[in-house]
Amino acid sequence: MTSKQRAYLRKLAATLEPIYQIGKSGITPELTEGVSEALEAREMVKINILKNCMDAPRDLAETLAGRTRSQVVQVIGRKIVLYKESKDHKKIVLPTRGGKE
């Protein structure tokens, strides 16, 4: 993913509301499965990390991205944004490398 594409996704993520929360139990298999399904349906999800979670947000983002085969768009404070292109529900069109969008 290019920096231009990442910037475009960050702009789209500004209006998203978090649909998942990570608490003291950390990343559970159920959370991973739910995020994976949400990524297929929406392509981009925002996740809130609760104060009772002691893990570093960046580490949680990298772990969750690896398990869901997605990409970390950004980590700001205690919020994570992940992106994964959908096979069946394509909604987000990323700017091309040479094109102007």
N, C-alpha and C positions, 0 to 999 in steps of 0.2 A: 504494500500500500504506500502510495506516495504521500508526501507531506501535504500536498494540495488536497488529496482525497480525504486525508485525516482531518484537515481544517474544515472541509465541507461537512463531514460527519459531526464534528464538534458543534458546528452551527445548528445542524438539525437537532442535536441532542439537548440543546439549551431549552427547548420547549417540552421535552419529555418529562413525565412524572415517573419516579421509581415504582417498579411493579413487584420487586422482591426486596427482602431485607435479610441481611446476614447478622445473626446474633451470636450469643455465647457458644452455641454448638458448632459454629463455623460452617464450612461447606459440607453439607450432607448429600448423600446420593439423590434424595428427593429434590433438593434444591438444584442440583446439577441437571437432573432430568427436566425439571420445570423450566429452567433457563434455556436449555437446549430446545425445548418445544416452543418457547416464546420467541427465540431467535428465528426459528423456521417460519413462524407466523408473521413476525414483525420486522425481522432483519436487524433491529437495533433495540437494546434494552438498557435501562438505567437501574442500578441496584444501589440501595442504601445500606450502609454498614452501621449497625447500632453501636452505641457507646459501650455496651457490655461485651463486645467482641474485642479481644485483646490482640488479634493478628493485624499485621500491617496491611493497609488497603492495597498497596501495590502488589504485595505477595498474594493476597486473595484474588486480585484481578488476574494475575498471571496464571495462577492455579486453575481458576474457573475458565479462563480462555483456553487453556490446554485441554481441559476435560470436555469442553463443548466444541472444540476445534474452531474457535472464533478469534477475533482480534480485539485487543484492548484499544479503544478509541481514546479514552482519557480516564485519569483518576484525579478527581479534585476533592480534596478534603476526605470525606467519608462517603463519597459517591463514585461508582464505577460505571462506565459506559462500554458495552461490548457490541461488536458488529459481526454479523456473519451473513453472507449472501444466501438468500433463500433459493431453493431449487424450484419450488412450486408457487411461491407467493412473492415474486420479485416486485418490490415497491420503490427502492432507492436506486437511482441511477447515479453512479459516481462519475465525477469529471474524468475525461480521458487524459492520458499523459500529454498529448500534444494539442488537444482541442481546447476551446474556450467555452466553458459552461458556467 
